[in-house]
Amino acid sequence: MQPNDHPSQTNPSPLLINILDERTKGKRRDETPIPGLVLHRWGHPTEPSSYLFTPHLCLIAQGVKRIILGDEAYVYDDRTYVVSSVELPIISQIIEATPAKPYLGLTLELDLQEISRIMLNGSSTTPAASPTDRGIGVSRLTPPLLSAVERLLSLLNTPEDIPIFHPLIRQEIYHRLLMGAQGGRLRQIVRAESRSSRIAKAIDHMKKHFDRPLSVQTLSGMAGMSPSSFHQHFRALTAITPLQFQKRIQLTEARRLMLLEQMDAGTAAFHVGYESPTQFTREYKRMFGNPPKTDIKKLQEEQLLQA
């Protein structure tokens, strides 16, 4: 599916709806005992929220969600799934949800090393082409993938089975993804010498050293590309420039420091590499919609409501 497509509605999975509804009653997030699996619930549409999105599989049992990457929007519902193959600074928003029919969704963290091992062991011998170089995509949900996800969630009803069956079902899910419409995207990121893999390594370096001045020359050298080629392929994967990416990492980390470590805005700004508090406040408001103090207060109030 291409950006801005709005997927048509279909009959949802009763099993997914029942499990998600039961486990998320009275809360917005359930960190399940299955590693990497988180369940989500919202009883109303949400404001756009910015954060760094790590490699994940995302499914919706009920409701509709929009993800924005750069200037592109991806809308998905219970007929589709999202795969993110690299860490990306996105904006997400629940656009259809009511108290009577809440948004119910799940995210499953992707282990790229395990996906690489499955690929090397012979999975996905018939590659599926990826329509774009983007690190994120939306595709139609297939019955085999849905069946595997349903069986994974069913383990929540028998926790004693999780250690035995979770690794097997997770491998099946990875195999289904590699064989599906998003398989090309995943293969590109786990193939050692691919452009996407080399860009991903540069992104990892940026994450670890986000508080230092950005050097495209250094990053392009790490990726084995010329600066102009690196800039082109970086934008193809992430939809933004390296400088924009670094800014979003810095602002996201500053937000975390203020919310979880009670840093004031000035200290957080300096900690993530900003020299001008005025510039920090201006760019923070542009990304999160409010100045730091107002934004953190709003987040703290939301946390109290969920407690």
C-alpha positions as a printed Julia matrix, in Angstrom:
307×3 Matrix{Float64}:
   0.0     0.0    0.0
   1.15    3.51  -0.71
   1.22    6.44   1.72
  -2.12    8.19   2.22
  -4.14    5.1    1.27
  -7.03    4.66   3.72
  -7.61    0.92   4.1
 -11.2    -0.2    3.75
 -12.93   -1.86   6.66
 -13.45   -5.61   6.97
 -14.63   -8.04   9.6
 -12.26   -7.82  12.59
 -10.76  -10.79  14.4
 -13.07  -11.6   17.34
 -10.23  -13.43  19.08
  -7.88  -10.44  18.94
 -10.62   -8.07  20.05
 -11.58  -10.25  23.02
  -8.02  -10.75  24.25
  -7.0    -7.11  23.82
 -10.23   -5.82  25.35
  -9.93   -8.09  28.38
  -6.27   -7.36  29.08
  -6.44   -3.58  28.6
  -9.59   -2.76  30.57
  -8.92    0.27  32.74
  -5.52    1.03  31.19
  -4.0     2.22  27.94
  -1.01   -0.11  27.8
  -0.35   -3.71  28.8
   3.26   -4.94  28.91
   2.55   -8.62  28.41
   4.69  -11.53  29.69
   5.48  -12.34  26.04
   8.81  -10.6   25.29
   8.39   -7.55  23.07
   4.58   -7.75  22.9
   2.64   -4.69  24.08
  -1.12   -4.15  23.88
  -2.69   -0.7   23.5
  -6.13    0.81  24.13
  -7.63    4.26  23.52
 -11.28    5.2   24.02
 -11.08    8.34  21.9
  -9.08    9.86  19.01
  -5.73   11.26  20.14
  -3.6    14.26  19.39
  -0.56   13.64  17.19
   2.32   12.23  19.25
   6.01   12.25  18.24
   8.46    9.53  19.22
  11.23    7.27  17.91
   9.73    4.09  16.5
  12.02    1.05  16.72
  11.65   -2.02  14.43
   8.19   -3.41  15.12
   5.23   -5.26  13.68
   1.98   -3.4   14.4
  -1.56   -4.75  14.1
  -4.94   -3.28  14.94
  -7.88   -5.36  16.12
 -10.26   -2.39  16.24
 -10.01    1.27  15.26
  -7.86    3.24  12.84
  -4.43    4.81  13.27
  -2.32    7.23  11.24
   1.49    7.29  11.17
   3.35   10.23   9.65
   6.94    9.98   8.49
   8.33   13.17   7.01
   5.64   14.37   4.61
   4.06   10.95   4.15
   1.04    9.53   5.99
   0.27    5.83   6.47
  -3.23    4.89   7.64
  -4.0     1.37   8.8
  -6.77   -0.65  10.44
  -7.78   -4.26  11.14
  -7.21   -5.29   7.51
  -3.59   -4.21   7.42
  -0.31   -4.35   9.28
   2.69   -2.07   9.64
   6.34   -3.08   9.61
   9.1    -0.7   10.68
  12.54   -2.07   9.79
  14.71    0.7   11.24
  14.39    3.26  14.04
  12.41    6.2   12.71
  11.13    9.5   14.16
   7.4     9.3   13.51
   4.19   11.04  14.48
   1.28    8.74  15.35
  -2.38    9.46  15.95
  -5.45    7.36  16.72
  -8.1     8.68  14.34
 -11.03    6.31  15.02
 -11.96    5.22  18.57
 -14.89    5.61  20.96
 -15.55    4.47  24.55
 -18.01    1.88  23.21
 -15.66    0.76  20.43
 -12.13    1.6   21.59
  -8.96    1.44  19.57
  -7.3    -1.92  20.31
  -3.86   -2.56  18.88
  -0.64   -4.44  19.46
   3.04   -3.92  18.77
   5.58   -6.73  18.56
   9.26   -5.84  18.71
  11.26   -7.3   15.83
  14.56   -9.04  16.54
  16.52   -8.25  13.37
  19.31  -10.67  14.26
  16.84  -13.52  14.53
  15.19  -12.46  11.26
  18.63  -12.52   9.64
  19.24  -16.06  10.93
  15.85  -17.23   9.61
  16.61  -15.69   6.23
  20.06  -17.32   6.08
  18.55  -20.69   7.02
  16.44  -20.65   3.9
  13.3   -18.7    4.78
  11.85  -16.52   2.08
  13.58  -18.11  -0.88
  11.17  -16.21  -3.14
  11.84  -12.54  -2.34
   8.97  -10.1   -2.38
   9.82   -6.73  -3.87
   9.48   -3.68  -1.64
   7.67   -0.81  -3.39
   9.91    1.87  -1.86
  13.16    2.27   0.09
  11.29    3.6    3.13
  11.99    2.0    6.49
   8.25    1.6    7.11
   5.35    0.2    5.14
   1.69   -0.86   5.32
   0.4    -4.06   3.7
  -2.76   -6.13   3.6
  -2.99   -8.6    6.48
  -2.89  -12.19   5.23
  -4.73  -15.12   6.88
  -1.47  -17.0    7.69
   0.06  -13.98   9.43
  -3.17  -13.23  11.3
  -3.4   -16.88  12.41
   0.14  -16.79  13.81
  -0.54  -13.55  15.69
  -3.79  -14.96  17.11
  -1.94  -18.02  18.39
   0.72  -15.8   19.93
  -1.88  -13.78  21.84
  -3.73  -16.94  22.87
  -0.65  -17.89  24.88
  -1.6   -15.07  27.28
  -4.45  -17.32  28.45
  -1.98  -20.09  29.33
   1.15  -18.34  30.66
   2.87  -21.64  31.42
   3.01  -22.3   27.65
   4.76  -19.04  26.79
   8.4   -20.2   27.25
   7.79  -23.26  25.05
   5.61  -21.96  22.24
   6.43  -18.25  22.06
   9.83  -18.74  20.32
   8.26  -21.08  17.75
   5.33  -18.79  16.93
   7.62  -15.77  16.78
   9.77  -17.55  14.2
   6.65  -18.33  12.19
   5.63  -14.66  12.31
   9.07  -13.61  11.09
   8.86  -16.19   8.29
   5.42  -14.89   7.25
   6.77  -11.34   7.21
   9.76  -12.34   5.09
   7.46  -14.13   2.65
   4.96  -11.26   2.54
   4.75   -7.83   0.99
   7.14   -6.35   3.59
   9.74   -9.09   3.1
  11.9    -7.01   0.78
  12.04   -4.2    3.33
  13.19   -6.57   6.08
  15.73   -8.35   3.9
  17.3    -5.06   2.88
  17.84   -4.01   6.49
  19.31   -7.34   7.69
  21.49   -8.02   4.63
  24.96   -7.03   5.82
  26.19   -5.02   2.82
  22.93   -3.52   1.59
  22.5     0.25   1.47
  19.7     0.08   4.04
  21.86   -1.92   6.43
  24.74    0.54   6.11
  22.39    3.48   6.7
  21.0     1.67   9.75
  24.51    1.41  11.19
  24.95    5.15  10.72
  21.61    5.72  12.47
  22.8     3.59  15.39
  25.93    5.76  15.62
  23.78    8.9   15.59
  21.66    7.53  18.43
  24.72    6.86  20.56
  26.33   10.26  19.86
  23.3    12.5   19.34
  24.73   15.19  21.63
  27.73   15.79  19.38
  27.93   17.97  16.24
  26.7    16.07  13.2
  29.32   15.16  10.59
  27.84   13.83   7.37
  31.42   13.22   6.2
  31.99   10.82   9.13
  28.61    9.11   8.74
  28.99    8.66   4.99
  32.45    7.18   5.55
  30.99    4.68   8.03
  28.39    3.72   5.43
  30.95    3.45   2.66
  29.26    6.14   0.56
  30.01    9.59  -0.72
  28.34   12.39   1.29
  25.87   13.11  -1.52
  24.98    9.41  -1.94
  24.64    8.98   1.83
  22.3    11.97   2.06
  20.18   10.61  -0.8
  19.86    7.1    0.57
  19.38    8.28   4.16
  16.41   10.36   3.06
  15.06    7.49   0.97
  15.02    5.27   4.07
  13.84    7.79   6.69
  12.03   10.49   4.64
  14.07   13.21   6.4
  17.63   14.54   6.32
  20.38   13.42   8.73
  20.23   16.79  10.5
  16.46   16.56  10.95
  16.89   13.03  12.27
  19.47   14.14  14.83
  17.22   16.99  16.0
  14.36   14.59  16.6
  16.58   12.21  18.56
  17.78   15.12  20.69
  14.28   16.44  21.36
  12.89   12.99  22.15
  15.72   12.34  24.62
  15.23   15.77  26.22
  11.55   14.98  26.67
  12.43   11.7   28.36
  14.89   13.43  30.7
  12.33   16.03  31.76
   9.54   13.5   32.23
  11.39   10.62  33.88
  14.41   12.27  35.5
  12.75   15.57  36.42
  15.34   17.72  34.63
  14.38   21.32  33.92
  14.22   22.4   30.28
  17.51   24.29  30.28
  19.48   21.39  31.77
  17.86   18.87  29.41
  18.59   21.08  26.41
  22.26   21.36  27.32
  22.46   17.63  28.07
  21.29   16.65  24.56
  23.58   19.11  22.78
  21.67   22.39  22.45
  23.58   25.59  23.2
  20.62   27.95  22.86
  17.64   27.46  25.23
  15.55   29.67  22.94
  16.26   27.49  19.92
  15.54   24.38  22.0
  12.15   25.69  23.13
  11.22   26.75  19.6
  12.12   23.4   18.05
  10.59   21.45  20.94
   7.27   23.23  20.46
   7.42   22.62  16.71
   7.86   18.88  17.28
   5.59   18.22  20.29
   3.01   21.0   19.91
   3.69   22.74  23.22
   6.64   24.37  25.02
   8.59   21.97  27.28
   6.95   22.95  30.58
   3.4    22.71  29.19
   4.11   19.46  27.38
   5.64   17.72  30.41
   2.8    18.85  32.66
   0.3    17.4   30.19
   2.19   14.1   30.04
   2.35   13.89  33.83
  -1.41   14.47  34.08
  -2.0    11.67  31.56
   0.18    9.35  33.63
  -1.88   10.12  36.74
  -5.09    9.3   34.88
  -3.66    5.89  33.94
  -2.4     5.11  37.46
